[in-house]
Amino acid sequence: MKVALLLNTNALGGAERSIIEQLGLVQEKISLSIFIPKLSKSSDKVLALVGKKLNTSASYYRMPKAFYSLSQQGKFLRIAVAAVSLLSAPLYFKDMAPLKDSEVLYCNGNKIAIWTLIWAFMAGYKGKIIWHFRDYPSQKMAFKDFMNFMSKKFGSRLCIAANSKSVSDSLKEIGVEHVDVIYNIVGEMPEQTFSANIETIGVVSMMASWKGIHQVLLMAHLYEKELKELGIKNIDIFSSEIYQTAGDHLTYSNELQELMAKFPSSLLNIKYNQTPDQIFKQIDLLIHPSLQKEPFGRVILEAFRSNVPVISTAMGGANELIEQGMNGLTFFKYDYAGLFLQIKNLVMNPELRKNIADNAYKKSFEIESNVKAGMEHLLGVA
């Protein structure tokens, strides 16, 4: 079966890592071609992972940059940009011509799914189209109208997938009747040996306010003395700048620096652009402090596979991964005392920490097994 994977961005984020790993599970059953958006930033990291995991190369497609950032714009500007983008679409659709030979178009994200469906409608594409939602649908009424139109046009040839039950539920709220739930997976990670001590706590997140990194900074300031008494030596914030569109994330990094100056802690360090392999070799505990529902929470699964225990706010898809006291611990957002007490709980109870890490490690493999079966069903190669 000829499958064309269309990536939503040329940056190497969680969605890109996940689909590359997911398709690797079924690669022997498909003939795969890969298409990457041609944007200003380099695609080197994406290409390197594609070559390593899938042993193949990639081609590029173009999209109007204004259309690419459509979801971050105001209502009336979105309408104007969408109209102009569609008028110019034939100039860009030349890059999509090779897709006609594919039996399945796998759209890994919302921007490329919308763009591909418009092309497929105009080009009379006859194959199957998979739209994999890795985030909640924004602008719900617009999504609903668009999907109703495309569902009538493509019928059963348009298949919808979501990376968590939480995302699936949000799609069903706007009228999508059938959604395949296929969790993200992480592949091989540097497995940690059990340590009797927790010395380095990690937060692994993009720089966005809803990720809640500032909670950890304030907790470190409030409980620095107590944390040091527990043996904590570092709280490392691992982040990367992966956004190329407008939003409050553009100022969040500076806001964190200002917060650290106002509420300092000698434990805190911010580190940029390290890979998951590098990160999870350095940390003994992961804090996942999101302030709103996560579509999935891939970093939690990376910690599971690395034998690193997790303390999370466990909202949205993250709640589907964390079983309180079994494979992780939870805290309420902005509950600095509660977060500190959960850290203390793990430090003071090595047996609990080991049981949590062992259960989490097992769950990561259960998820991978289910994902392989799900991908085979979705692609029709079971």
Wavefront OBJ file of the C-alpha trace (Angstrom):
o trace
v 0.000 0.000 0.000
v 1.338 3.421 -1.004
v 1.142 5.826 1.952
v 2.152 9.496 1.841
v 2.876 11.072 5.227
v 2.393 14.862 5.287
v 3.998 16.505 8.291
v 2.412 19.562 9.878
v 5.729 21.358 10.449
v 9.412 21.058 9.623
v 10.390 21.375 13.297
v 11.040 18.216 15.287
v 8.367 18.280 17.977
v 6.417 15.593 19.782
v 3.913 15.092 16.962
v 6.700 14.504 14.435
v 8.601 12.137 16.733
v 5.396 10.233 17.434
v 4.247 9.651 13.856
v 7.727 8.588 12.784
v 7.745 6.001 15.580
v 4.159 4.948 14.843
v 4.773 4.362 11.147
v 7.951 2.490 12.038
v 5.748 -0.154 13.678
v 4.010 -0.939 10.356
v 6.652 0.088 7.829
v 7.159 -3.439 6.492
v 3.506 -3.449 5.378
v 3.487 -0.148 3.457
v 5.378 1.802 0.799
v 6.037 5.144 2.457
v 6.769 8.598 1.065
v 7.194 11.647 3.302
v 6.420 15.314 2.673
v 7.673 18.198 4.852
v 6.483 21.837 4.703
v 9.053 24.187 3.232
v 9.402 26.895 5.864
v 12.195 29.250 6.898
v 13.665 27.044 9.619
v 15.837 24.028 8.890
v 14.376 20.532 8.626
v 17.684 18.834 9.472
v 16.481 17.201 12.701
v 13.327 15.877 11.063
v 15.285 14.508 8.123
v 17.817 12.873 10.432
v 15.107 11.074 12.421
v 13.278 10.031 9.250
v 16.500 8.557 7.904
v 17.335 6.806 11.164
v 13.922 5.384 12.028
v 12.320 4.875 8.607
v 15.396 4.584 6.409
v 13.948 6.892 3.776
v 14.195 10.464 2.513
v 11.571 13.205 2.156
v 10.182 15.719 -0.328
v 8.877 19.220 0.358
v 5.554 20.972 -0.128
v 4.850 24.702 0.058
v 1.994 26.457 1.819
v 1.299 30.204 2.122
v 2.929 31.304 5.380
v -0.146 33.325 6.283
v -2.279 30.190 5.942
v 0.192 28.276 8.096
v -0.367 30.733 10.954
v -4.132 30.971 10.403
v -5.184 29.499 13.758
v -3.350 32.250 15.674
v -5.118 35.141 13.960
v -8.313 37.045 14.778
v -11.645 36.014 13.268
v -11.914 38.593 10.482
v -8.217 38.367 9.622
v -8.578 34.568 9.415
v -11.386 34.949 6.898
v -9.353 37.398 4.786
v -6.179 35.296 4.930
v -8.079 32.104 4.118
v -9.669 33.750 1.082
v -6.355 35.088 -0.247
v -4.627 31.767 0.456
v -7.257 29.834 -1.471
v -6.982 32.203 -4.434
v -3.229 31.562 -4.521
v -3.586 27.846 -3.773
v -3.107 26.612 -7.385
v 0.422 28.059 -7.342
v 1.274 25.910 -4.325
v -0.750 22.831 -5.249
v 1.828 21.939 -7.907
v 3.887 20.482 -5.038
v 0.992 18.174 -4.168
v 0.766 16.523 -7.592
v 2.837 13.439 -6.575
v 0.212 12.650 -3.928
v -2.208 11.429 -6.595
v -0.229 8.185 -6.822
v -0.705 7.410 -3.110
v -3.513 5.209 -1.851
v -3.459 6.846 1.585
v -2.668 10.434 2.567
v -1.722 10.608 6.244
v -2.091 14.182 7.514
v -0.205 14.566 10.777
v -1.887 17.670 12.166
v -4.610 20.196 11.501
v -2.950 22.748 9.222
v -1.775 20.186 6.707
v -5.052 18.243 6.928
v -7.099 21.306 5.978
v -4.694 22.191 3.170
v -4.603 18.604 1.854
v -8.382 18.202 1.932
v -8.807 21.389 -0.080
v -6.271 20.087 -2.615
v -7.891 16.638 -2.687
v -11.319 18.198 -3.272
v -10.032 20.359 -6.127
v -7.863 17.602 -7.642
v -10.489 14.855 -7.455
v -8.297 12.598 -5.320
v -9.830 9.114 -5.016
v -7.818 7.562 -2.184
v -8.130 7.487 1.595
v -7.295 10.494 3.757
v -6.359 10.180 7.430
v -6.598 13.300 9.581
v -4.669 12.715 12.810
v -5.640 15.263 15.458
v -2.778 15.802 17.901
v -4.422 18.798 19.518
v -7.933 19.935 20.413
v -9.869 21.532 17.546
v -9.701 25.309 17.823
v -12.458 27.514 16.355
v -14.950 24.673 16.874
v -17.768 25.980 14.695
v -15.430 26.578 11.761
v -13.983 23.078 12.209
v -17.488 21.626 12.393
v -18.627 23.293 9.163
v -15.432 22.359 7.327
v -15.527 18.729 8.462
v -19.223 18.370 7.635
v -18.526 19.565 4.105
v -15.514 17.307 3.622
v -17.279 14.304 5.183
v -20.057 14.644 2.608
v -17.487 14.894 -0.177
v -15.184 12.024 0.859
v -17.514 9.844 2.933
v -15.803 6.825 4.490
v -12.559 7.713 2.688
v -11.972 10.447 5.303
v -10.790 8.823 8.546
v -10.283 10.746 11.781
v -7.772 9.760 14.468
v -6.963 11.363 17.810
v -3.961 10.975 20.098
v -6.093 10.565 23.241
v -9.627 9.893 24.396
v -9.701 13.476 25.607
v -9.111 14.785 22.064
v -11.561 12.212 20.698
v -14.263 13.477 23.076
v -13.681 17.062 21.932
v -14.153 15.952 18.300
v -17.348 14.103 19.100
v -18.661 17.299 20.704
v -18.532 18.965 17.278
v -20.280 16.081 15.548
v -17.517 13.703 14.441
v -19.147 10.302 14.774
v -16.195 7.929 14.579
v -12.684 8.612 15.875
v -9.828 6.102 16.149
v -7.809 6.733 19.311
v -4.113 6.096 18.728
v -1.766 7.198 21.483
v 1.662 8.650 20.813
v 4.669 6.411 21.356
v 8.294 7.232 22.065
v 10.418 4.301 20.909
v 13.654 3.471 22.671
v 14.778 5.694 25.555
v 17.850 5.605 27.834
v 16.620 3.313 30.591
v 17.686 4.511 34.043
v 18.845 2.186 36.770
v 17.019 2.679 40.061
v 18.713 5.215 42.331
v 18.204 5.514 46.075
v 18.379 9.311 45.782
v 16.595 12.046 43.848
v 19.076 14.816 43.119
v 17.914 16.368 39.846
v 14.310 17.262 39.092
v 13.400 18.000 35.476
v 10.662 19.901 33.671
v 10.520 19.189 29.924
v 8.302 21.565 27.980
v 7.920 24.002 25.123
v 7.937 27.643 26.194
v 4.216 28.350 26.534
v 2.370 29.791 29.517
v -0.243 27.029 29.628
v 2.555 24.537 30.236
v 2.832 25.970 33.759
v 6.614 26.116 34.105
v 6.280 29.180 36.325
v 4.630 27.029 39.006
v 7.846 25.067 39.413
v 9.937 28.242 39.593
v 7.765 29.629 42.377
v 7.734 26.309 44.251
v 11.548 26.219 44.086
v 11.689 29.725 45.566
v 9.198 28.963 48.338
v 10.696 25.602 49.357
v 14.376 25.948 48.464
v 15.604 25.203 51.991
v 13.344 22.151 52.376
v 14.247 20.819 48.922
v 17.955 21.053 49.672
v 17.401 19.235 52.966
v 15.823 16.413 50.940
v 18.981 16.197 48.837
v 17.707 18.031 45.739
v 20.636 19.683 43.968
v 19.103 20.893 40.705
v 15.762 21.728 39.154
v 16.450 21.829 35.422
v 13.973 23.330 32.953
v 14.506 21.752 29.523
v 12.808 23.659 26.731
v 12.880 24.460 23.048
v 11.444 27.177 20.827
v 9.372 25.242 18.286
v 6.552 27.689 17.522
v 6.617 29.745 14.326
v 3.245 31.446 14.789
v 1.946 34.288 16.953
v 0.800 33.840 20.539
v 1.607 34.480 24.180
v 4.434 31.934 24.006
v 6.539 34.585 22.250
v 7.017 36.485 25.523
v 6.874 33.581 27.963
v 10.615 32.903 28.014
v 11.330 36.520 28.989
v 8.572 36.408 31.597
v 10.189 33.348 33.189
v 13.549 35.124 33.352
v 11.901 38.100 35.070
v 10.137 35.761 37.497
v 13.415 34.018 38.356
v 15.026 37.392 39.066
v 12.157 38.414 41.328
v 11.771 35.039 43.074
v 15.237 33.461 42.829
v 16.343 29.934 43.665
v 19.874 28.580 43.364
v 18.391 25.222 42.344
v 17.003 26.467 39.026
v 18.598 26.134 35.591
v 17.092 26.620 32.130
v 18.555 24.462 29.348
v 17.592 24.700 25.686
v 17.413 22.331 22.714
v 18.445 19.021 24.206
v 17.038 15.746 22.887
v 14.878 13.421 25.005
v 17.756 10.909 25.033
v 20.027 13.523 26.590
v 17.433 14.890 29.009
v 16.311 11.663 30.643
v 19.880 10.594 31.361
v 20.194 13.678 33.573
v 17.048 13.679 35.691
v 15.732 11.540 38.540
v 12.174 12.910 38.617
v 9.920 14.629 36.066
v 7.414 17.336 36.975
v 4.665 17.813 34.401
v 2.895 21.040 35.508
v 0.419 21.878 32.705
v -2.335 24.326 33.596
v -4.921 23.128 31.092
v -5.896 19.900 29.375
v -3.055 18.173 27.516
v -3.952 16.571 24.195
v -1.662 13.716 25.267
v 1.489 14.427 27.293
v 4.217 12.624 25.325
v 6.926 13.679 27.776
v 5.164 11.580 30.435
v 5.554 8.505 28.248
v 9.218 9.355 27.649
v 9.692 9.387 31.417
v 7.810 6.077 31.753
v 10.126 4.413 29.232
v 13.196 5.898 30.965
v 12.226 4.654 34.455
v 11.897 8.247 35.671
v 8.938 8.782 38.056
v 6.408 11.506 37.204
v 4.452 14.070 39.219
v 1.753 15.650 37.032
v -1.325 17.856 37.130
v -2.770 15.021 34.991
v -5.286 16.956 32.926
v -6.815 15.823 29.632
v -4.849 13.119 27.841
v -2.227 13.151 30.593
v -4.915 11.881 32.978
v -5.274 8.790 30.775
v -1.615 7.958 31.379
v -1.286 8.657 35.113
v -2.851 6.342 37.685
v -2.397 8.084 41.033
v -0.089 6.114 43.305
v 0.322 3.314 40.749
v 2.485 4.721 37.954
v 2.742 8.376 38.994
v 1.666 11.042 41.461
v -0.560 14.064 40.894
v -1.007 17.581 42.273
v -3.485 20.406 41.719
v -2.351 23.361 39.641
v -0.959 26.265 41.677
v -0.777 24.034 44.764
v 2.869 24.703 45.576
v 2.666 22.964 48.948
v 1.011 19.942 47.368
v 3.745 19.705 44.725
v 6.469 19.925 47.351
v 4.801 17.231 49.476
v 4.620 14.856 46.487
v 8.340 15.401 45.842
v 9.013 14.710 49.514
v 6.819 11.614 49.332
v 8.950 10.122 46.552
v 12.257 11.114 48.152
v 11.307 9.615 51.517
v 9.777 6.417 50.069
v 12.244 4.683 47.713
v 10.039 1.561 47.560
v 7.037 3.608 46.394
v 9.237 5.338 43.826
v 10.483 2.015 42.467
v 6.984 0.548 42.242
v 5.741 3.641 40.414
v 8.653 3.534 37.946
v 8.228 -0.215 37.329
v 4.483 0.112 36.679
v 5.031 3.083 34.384
v 7.682 1.204 32.390
v 5.273 -1.702 31.833
v 2.498 0.663 30.764
v 4.717 2.207 28.088
v 5.001 -1.186 26.370
v 1.276 -1.883 26.708
v 0.588 1.400 24.924
v 3.048 0.577 22.133
v 1.398 -2.805 21.524
v -2.033 -1.184 21.304
v -0.722 1.514 18.969
v 0.658 -1.026 16.498
v -2.718 -2.739 16.291
v -4.430 0.635 15.952
v -2.154 1.793 13.122
v -2.681 -1.469 11.212
v -6.455 -1.037 11.507
v -6.370 2.653 10.550
v -4.219 2.044 7.476
v -6.119 -1.131 6.533
v -3.054 -3.402 6.635
v -3.993 -5.602 9.610
l 1 2 3 4 5 6 7 8 9 10 11 12 13 14 15 16 17 18 19 20 21 22 23 24 25 26 27 28 29 30 31 32 33 34 35 36 37 38 39 40 41 42 43 44 45 46 47 48 49 50 51 52 53 54 55 56 57 58 59 60 61 62 63 64 65 66 67 68 69 70 71 72 73 74 75 76 77 78 79 80 81 82 83 84 85 86 87 88 89 90 91 92 93 94 95 96 97 98 99 100 101 102 103 104 105 106 107 108 109 110 111 112 113 114 115 116 117 118 119 120 121 122 123 124 125 126 127 128 129 130 131 132 133 134 135 136 137 138 139 140 141 142 143 144 145 146 147 148 149 150 151 152 153 154 155 156 157 158 159 160 161 162 163 164 165 166 167 168 169 170 171 172 173 174 175 176 177 178 179 180 181 182 183 184 185 186 187 188 189 190 191 192 193 194 195 196 197 198 199 200 201 202 203 204 205 206 207 208 209 210 211 212 213 214 215 216 217 218 219 220 221 222 223 224 225 226 227 228 229 230 231 232 233 234 235 236 237 238 239 240 241 242 243 244 245 246 247 248 249 250 251 252 253 254 255 256 257 258 259 260 261 262 263 264 265 266 267 268 269 270 271 272 273 274 275 276 277 278 279 280 281 282 283 284 285 286 287 288 289 290 291 292 293 294 295 296 297 298 299 300 301 302 303 304 305 306 307 308 309 310 311 312 313 314 315 316 317 318 319 320 321 322 323 324 325 326 327 328 329 330 331 332 333 334 335 336 337 338 339 340 341 342 343 344 345 346 347 348 349 350 351 352 353 354 355 356 357 358 359 360 361 362 363 364 365 366 367 368 369 370 371 372 373 374 375 376 377 378 379 380 381 382
